[in-house]
Amino acid sequence: MKRKFLTTTLLICCFLASFASITDFSGMWTGTLKTDTGEMYPLLYNFRVDGDKLTGTAKTPKGDLPIDDGKITGTDFKFTVTLGNMEIEHSGKFYGDSVGVDIAVNGTKAHSTLLRKK
């Protein structure tokens, strides 16, 4: 009985600790995306976390665009940003002090690391 209680308590603590760390994901994150052709694009995201829902904006030369269909599972996340008729898929992982993000546009994928904007 004690072992079952301790195991349950430990699992609950681990869940709460991972949930508490993902709330730190909220805020401004910046990085640079380098394409296969060598072009560099600045990235700036303002993330907001509400439970397992991810919202916010992505800053582009055409202005701030809303983050759509954002979902967080543990420390993994995914969302889309729509620019004109282009849907840009994002997926990645929150590491606490950085964010690894994969961006897919028209079948082409690229990876970037984001850091918290100070």
For each residue, the residues with C-beta under 8 A, 3 or more apart:
1: 4 5
2: 5 6
3: 6 7
4: 1 7 8
5: 1 2 8 9
6: 2 3 9 10
7: 3 4 10 11
8: 4 5 11 12
9: 5 6 12 13
10: 6 7 13 14
11: 7 8 14 15
12: 8 9 15 16
13: 9 10 16 17
14: 10 11 17 18
15: 11 12 18 19
16: 12 13 19 20
17: 13 14 20 21
18: 14 15 21 22 74 75
19: 15 16 22 23
20: 16 17 23 24
21: 17 18 24 75 94 96
22: 18 19 25 49 72 74 75 94
23: 19 20 26 49
24: 20 21 27 96
25: 22 47 49 54 72 77 94 99
26: 23 47 48 49
27: 24 46 47 116 117
28: 44 45 46 116 117
29: 43 44 45 46 47 99 114 115 116 117
30: 42 43 44 45 114 115 117
31: 42 43 99 101 112 113 114 115
32: 40 41 42 43 112
33: 40 41 42 43 103 110 112
34: 38 39 40 41 110 112
35: 38 39 40 41 108 110
36: 108 110
37:
38: 34 35
39: 34 35
40: 32 33 34 35
41: 32 33 34 35
42: 30 31 32 33
43: 29 30 31 32 33 58 101 112 114
44: 28 29 30 58 59 117
45: 28 29 30 56 57 58 59 67 114
46: 27 28 29 56 57 59 64
47: 25 26 27 29 54 55 56 67
48: 26 54 55 56
49: 22 23 25 26 53 54 72
50: 53 55
51:
52: 71 72 73
53: 49 50 70 71 72
54: 25 47 48 49 67 70 71 72 77 79
55: 47 48 50 66 67 70
56: 45 46 47 48 66 67 70
57: 45 46 64 65 66 67
58: 43 44 45 64 65 67 81
59: 44 45 46 63 64 65
60: 63 64 65 83
61:
62: 65 83
63: 59 60
64: 46 57 58 59 60
65: 57 58 59 60 62 81 82 83
66: 55 56 57 81
67: 45 47 54 55 56 57 58 70 79 80 81
68: 79 80 81 82
69: 78 79 80
70: 53 54 55 56 67 77 78 79
71: 52 53 54 77 78 79
72: 22 25 49 52 53 54 76 77
73: 52 76 77
74: 18 22
75: 18 21 22 93 94 95
76: 72 73 91 92 93 94
77: 25 54 70 71 72 73 90 91 92 93 94
78: 69 70 71 89 90 91 92
79: 54 67 68 69 70 71 90
80: 67 68 69 87 88 89 90
81: 58 65 66 67 68 87 88 90
82: 65 68 86 87 88
83: 60 62 65 86 88
84:
85:
86: 82 83 105 106
87: 80 81 82
88: 80 81 82 83 103 104 105
89: 78 80 103 104 105
90: 77 78 79 80 81 101 102 103 104
91: 76 77 78 101 102 104
92: 76 77 78 99 100 101 102
93: 75 76 77 99 100
94: 21 22 25 75 76 77 99
95: 75 98 99 100
96: 21 24
97: 115 116
98: 95 113 114 115
99: 25 29 31 92 93 94 95 113 114 115
100: 92 93 95 111 112 113 114
101: 31 43 90 91 92 111 112 113 114
102: 90 91 92 109 110 111
103: 33 88 89 90 109 110 111 112
104: 88 89 90 91 107 108 109
105: 86 88 89 108
106: 86
107: 104
108: 35 36 104 105
109: 102 103 104
110: 33 34 35 36 102 103
111: 100 101 102 103
112: 31 32 33 34 43 100 101 103
113: 31 98 99 100 101
114: 29 30 31 43 45 98 99 100 101
115: 29 30 31 97 98 99
116: 27 28 29 97
117: 27 28 29 30 44
118:
